[in-house]
Amino acid sequence: MCRWVFGKISIAFVLIGLLLQTAQAGDPERSGERVYQAVCQYCHETGIGPKLTGRQLPSAYIQHVARNGLRAMPAFRITEISHQELASVAKLIETSNGGVE
C-alpha cells in the first residue's frame, strides 16, 4: 500500500514537472484556467489530492499553500508559476462552483 501511494506521488511529481516545462516553453503568461488544467487538475480532480473547486477556499490560502506546500502538496516556485498566474488560478478556485469553467 505504501509503495503504491509513494509510486503515485512520484509519478505525479514527474508529470507536474513535465507539464510545467511544456506549458512555460512558449507561453510566458497563462490564464488561471490553463494553469489549473496544466498543474492542479491531475492531482486535485483525480482523488490524489483534495478537490479544490466548489469549496470557496480563500484566494490567499490557495496562494500560500501553492508557494509553501502542505503535507504531500509540493511548493511551486515563482519560476514555475508566476505571481500573476498564481493569483489568477487562486481566484478561479475561490469563485468556482465545483468545476473549472
Backbone as CSV, one residue per row, in Angstrom:
resi,resn,N_x,N_y,N_z,CA_x,CA_y,CA_z,C_x,C_y,C_z
1,MET,0.826,-1.197,0.000,0.000,0.000,0.000,0.869,1.259,0.000
2,CYS,1.876,1.295,0.903,2.752,2.465,0.989,3.509,2.675,-0.321
3,ARG,4.022,1.580,-0.875,4.756,1.711,-2.135,3.851,2.215,-3.242
4,TRP,2.610,1.756,-3.243,1.662,2.198,-4.259,1.426,3.697,-4.139
5,VAL,1.216,4.198,-2.924,0.977,5.621,-2.697,2.198,6.434,-3.098
6,PHE,3.387,6.021,-2.642,4.603,6.746,-2.994,4.862,6.695,-4.494
7,GLY,4.534,5.582,-5.120,4.675,5.485,-6.570,3.776,6.475,-7.284
8,LYS,2.526,6.589,-6.827,1.588,7.551,-7.427,2.064,8.986,-7.222
9,ILE,2.558,9.280,-6.023,3.056,10.629,-5.742,4.269,10.928,-6.604
10,SER,5.173,9.976,-6.757,6.355,10.164,-7.596,5.954,10.429,-9.042
11,ILE,5.021,9.647,-9.536,4.541,9.851,-10.901,3.918,11.230,-11.043
12,ALA,3.162,11.656,-10.044,2.525,12.976,-10.081,3.575,14.072,-10.160
13,PHE,4.644,13.976,-9.365,5.697,14.990,-9.399,6.377,15.041,-10.760
14,VAL,6.645,13.895,-11.337,7.265,13.850,-12.665,6.338,14.497,-13.698
15,LEU,5.057,14.144,-13.656,4.104,14.715,-14.606,3.964,16.221,-14.412
16,ILE,3.934,16.667,-13.178,3.843,18.111,-12.906,5.043,18.819,-13.498
17,GLY,6.228,18.262,-13.291,7.437,18.868,-13.848,7.393,18.943,-15.357
18,LEU,6.973,17.876,-15.997,6.872,17.874,-17.453,5.820,18.865,-17.942
19,LEU,4.693,18.900,-17.265,3.638,19.836,-17.649,4.085,21.284,-17.490
20,LEU,4.794,21.569,-16.421,5.274,22.929,-16.201,6.263,23.336,-17.288
21,GLN,7.181,22.449,-17.624,8.151,22.758,-18.672,7.460,22.969,-20.007
22,THR,6.523,22.116,-20.348,5.802,22.222,-21.605,4.969,23.495,-21.649
23,ALA,4.267,23.781,-20.582,3.379,24.939,-20.554,4.158,26.240,-20.593
24,GLN,5.345,26.284,-19.997,6.106,27.518,-19.940,6.932,27.766,-21.185
25,ALA,7.169,26.752,-21.982,8.065,26.878,-23.118,7.711,28.028,-24.046
26,GLY,6.459,28.142,-24.475,6.113,29.186,-25.419,5.029,30.108,-24.916
27,ASP,4.712,30.096,-23.639,3.595,30.867,-23.117,3.997,31.539,-21.808
28,PRO,4.523,32.780,-21.891,5.035,33.424,-20.690,3.969,33.732,-19.633
29,GLU,2.741,33.955,-20.026,1.684,34.265,-19.061,0.459,33.432,-19.377
30,ARG,0.108,32.535,-18.458,-1.011,31.631,-18.671,-2.219,32.091,-17.858
31,SER,-3.391,31.793,-18.350,-4.619,32.128,-17.624,-4.770,31.188,-16.435
32,GLY,-5.634,31.562,-15.487,-5.895,30.718,-14.332,-6.398,29.348,-14.740
33,GLU,-7.262,29.316,-15.734,-7.805,28.039,-16.210,-6.708,27.156,-16.790
34,ARG,-5.809,27.753,-17.569,-4.717,26.960,-18.166,-3.763,26.448,-17.099
35,VAL,-3.478,27.282,-16.087,-2.605,26.839,-15.000,-3.266,25.689,-14.248
36,TYR,-4.554,25.838,-13.941,-5.273,24.779,-13.226,-5.222,23.479,-14.021
37,GLN,-5.493,23.565,-15.307,-5.503,22.362,-16.140,-4.112,21.744,-16.255
38,ALA,-3.086,22.566,-16.352,-1.729,22.061,-16.553,-1.057,21.599,-15.265
39,VAL,-1.402,22.217,-14.133,-0.665,21.964,-12.905,-1.519,21.306,-11.820
40,CYS,-2.716,21.792,-11.598,-3.519,21.373,-10.443,-4.420,20.175,-10.729
41,GLN,-4.981,20.160,-11.911,-6.046,19.213,-12.241,-5.644,17.764,-12.059
42,TYR,-4.433,17.393,-12.430,-4.037,15.981,-12.370,-4.257,15.393,-10.974
43,CYS,-3.834,16.098,-9.950,-3.988,15.577,-8.579,-5.345,15.908,-7.983
44,HIS,-5.816,17.127,-8.192,-7.000,17.594,-7.480,-8.331,17.239,-8.149
45,GLU,-8.291,16.623,-9.303,-9.522,16.162,-9.943,-9.565,14.639,-10.078
46,THR,-8.530,13.962,-9.583,-8.475,12.505,-9.718,-8.437,11.783,-8.385
47,GLY,-8.536,12.514,-7.286,-8.557,11.889,-5.976,-7.203,11.728,-5.318
48,ILE,-6.137,12.137,-5.977,-4.812,12.075,-5.351,-4.729,13.134,-4.252
49,GLY,-5.166,14.344,-4.582,-5.241,15.435,-3.607,-6.695,15.797,-3.398
50,PRO,-6.977,16.637,-2.404,-8.375,17.014,-2.150,-8.945,17.861,-3.279
51,LYS,-10.222,17.757,-3.500,-10.900,18.579,-4.503,-10.847,20.030,-4.034
52,LEU,-10.485,20.929,-4.919,-10.353,22.345,-4.573,-11.554,23.165,-5.014
53,THR,-12.112,22.810,-6.136,-13.185,23.620,-6.708,-14.480,23.424,-5.936
54,GLY,-15.280,24.478,-5.911,-16.582,24.416,-5.267,-16.541,24.546,-3.758
55,ARG,-15.385,24.805,-3.193,-15.258,24.896,-1.736,-15.094,26.328,-1.251
56,GLN,-15.008,27.281,-2.153,-14.828,28.695,-1.834,-13.635,28.910,-0.895
57,LEU,-12.550,28.203,-1.163,-11.327,28.401,-0.392,-10.790,29.799,-0.677
58,PRO,-10.362,30.539,0.343,-9.870,31.904,0.124,-8.652,31.925,-0.789
59,SER,-8.620,32.897,-1.670,-7.525,33.056,-2.614,-6.174,33.127,-1.894
60,ALA,-6.119,33.858,-0.789,-4.861,33.996,-0.041,-4.383,32.637,0.479
61,TYR,-5.303,31.794,0.910,-4.949,30.454,1.391,-4.379,29.606,0.259
62,ILE,-5.050,29.617,-0.888,-4.581,28.860,-2.059,-3.163,29.299,-2.429
63,GLN,-2.933,30.603,-2.472,-1.618,31.116,-2.849,-0.553,30.711,-1.828
64,HIS,-0.896,30.774,-0.556,0.061,30.400,0.492,0.443,28.920,0.379
65,VAL,-0.540,28.056,0.232,-0.259,26.618,0.139,0.522,26.310,-1.142
66,ALA,0.161,26.943,-2.242,0.871,26.689,-3.501,2.336,27.127,-3.423
67,ARG,2.617,28.211,-2.731,4.005,28.687,-2.623,4.816,27.930,-1.574
68,ASN,4.163,27.482,-0.516,4.884,26.881,0.605,4.705,25.377,0.729
69,GLY,3.717,24.823,0.042,3.435,23.394,0.152,2.698,23.089,1.444
70,LEU,2.096,21.905,1.505,1.389,21.451,2.700,1.254,19.944,2.607
71,ARG,1.846,19.244,3.539,1.866,17.780,3.558,2.408,17.251,2.231
72,ALA,1.632,16.506,1.461,2.113,15.936,0.198,2.079,16.942,-0.952
73,MET,1.438,18.086,-0.728,1.349,19.126,-1.763,2.709,19.813,-1.897
74,PRO,3.292,19.785,-3.097,4.598,20.429,-3.276,4.455,21.948,-3.318
75,ALA,5.526,22.639,-2.993,5.582,24.093,-3.135,5.979,24.411,-4.578
76,PHE,5.352,25.425,-5.145,5.670,25.844,-6.510,6.406,27.175,-6.470
77,ARG,7.591,27.191,-7.057,8.425,28.403,-7.089,7.872,29.403,-8.089
78,ILE,8.308,30.640,-7.957,7.879,31.689,-8.879,8.342,31.380,-10.302
79,THR,9.407,30.598,-10.445,9.869,30.215,-11.782,8.949,29.175,-12.417
80,GLU,8.102,28.546,-11.610,7.166,27.542,-12.114,5.784,28.139,-12.360
81,ILE,5.340,28.985,-11.437,4.054,29.680,-11.561,4.288,31.117,-11.112
82,SER,4.090,32.062,-12.016,4.329,33.471,-11.675,3.308,33.952,-10.648
83,HIS,3.606,35.099,-10.041,2.661,35.679,-9.080,1.304,35.948,-9.732
84,GLN,1.319,36.469,-10.958,0.071,36.769,-11.660,-0.706,35.498,-11.974
85,GLU,-0.006,34.470,-12.427,-0.662,33.198,-12.724,-1.248,32.575,-11.459
86,LEU,-0.502,32.635,-10.370,-0.976,32.067,-9.109,-2.200,32.826,-8.605
87,ALA,-2.169,34.143,-8.689,-3.330,34.941,-8.270,-4.538,34.601,-9.133
88,SER,-4.318,34.398,-10.418,-5.402,34.081,-11.341,-6.010,32.710,-11.054
89,VAL,-5.174,31.701,-10.833,-5.697,30.359,-10.549,-6.348,30.319,-9.169
90,ALA,-5.809,31.055,-8.212,-6.403,31.093,-6.875,-7.786,31.735,-6.915
91,LYS,-7.943,32.798,-7.704,-9.252,33.447,-7.857,-10.235,32.497,-8.541
92,LEU,-9.759,31.770,-9.536,-10.595,30.791,-10.236,-11.113,29.727,-9.264
93,ILE,-10.228,29.219,-8.418,-10.601,28.193,-7.444,-11.572,28.776,-6.426
94,GLU,-11.283,29.974,-5.939,-12.123,30.619,-4.922,-13.551,30.827,-5.400
95,THR,-13.716,31.183,-6.658,-15.031,31.525,-7.181,-15.708,30.384,-7.927
96,SER,-15.077,29.207,-7.971,-15.636,28.088,-8.728,-16.844,27.478,-8.017
97,ASN,-17.683,26.838,-8.801,-18.885,26.181,-8.274,-18.786,24.673,-8.317
98,GLY,-17.592,24.137,-8.393,-17.444,22.688,-8.400,-16.650,22.163,-9.565
99,GLY,-16.399,22.973,-10.541,-15.602,22.557,-11.701,-14.983,23.764,-12.345
100,VAL,-13.884,23.584,-13.017,-13.242,24.700,-13.708,-14.003,24.935,-15.000
101,GLU,-14.445,26.159,-15.188,-15.237,26.510,-16.375,-14.381,26.576,-17.596
